[in-house]
Amino acid sequence: MTTNKPGHNREQPMPEITVSMAAGRTDEQKANMMRDITKALVTHLGVDPEAVVIQINEAPLAHKMKGGKTFVERAAELKK
């Protein structure tokens, strides 16, 4: 049986989400975030959760900068 409902076309490409973030979150926090993203895509795009691919790219705090300061430098300033 085929359906013509929007978002239910099996020929649609799978949603693939990449999240870039600073390192430091636990595996549990990252897994929960990915579950929430998956649920949002299922709810709002009508895709099968099995079609959703999520990848996290983490950068060490010394390799990520905001406002001209690395995240290591920013954290050090907060401790002062």
SVG drawing of the C-alpha trace seen along z (x, -y; Angstrom):
<svg xmlns="http://www.w3.org/2000/svg" viewBox="-2 -39 46 41">
<polyline fill="none" stroke="black" stroke-width="0.4" points="0.0,0.0 1.3,-3.4 0.4,-6.7 0.4,-10.2 0.6,-11.9 3.3,-14.6 6.4,-13.4 5.6,-9.7 7.2,-9.2 9.7,-6.3 11.8,-7.8 12.6,-10.9 16.3,-11.2 16.9,-10.4 17.5,-13.4 21.1,-13.5 21.9,-15.9 25.4,-17.0 25.9,-18.7 29.1,-20.6 29.9,-21.4 32.7,-21.8 33.7,-18.6 32.7,-18.1 29.2,-16.6 28.6,-13.1 27.6,-10.2 24.2,-10.2 23.7,-13.9 24.6,-13.4 22.4,-10.4 19.4,-12.2 20.0,-15.2 20.1,-12.9 16.9,-11.1 15.2,-14.5 16.4,-15.6 15.1,-12.3 11.7,-12.8 11.5,-16.3 12.2,-15.1 9.7,-12.3 7.1,-14.8 7.7,-17.7 8.9,-16.0 6.9,-12.7 10.0,-10.5 10.6,-7.1 13.0,-7.2 15.0,-4.5 15.8,-6.9 17.3,-9.6 21.1,-9.7 22.7,-12.1 26.4,-12.7 28.2,-14.7 31.5,-16.5 33.2,-17.5 36.1,-19.9 38.5,-20.1 37.9,-23.3 41.4,-24.5 40.3,-24.2 37.1,-26.2 37.0,-29.9 34.3,-32.5 34.9,-36.3 38.6,-35.9 39.2,-33.6 39.4,-29.8 36.9,-28.0 39.8,-27.1 40.6,-30.8 37.0,-31.6 36.6,-28.9 39.7,-30.2 38.3,-33.7 35.1,-32.5 37.1,-30.9 38.8,-34.2"/>
</svg>
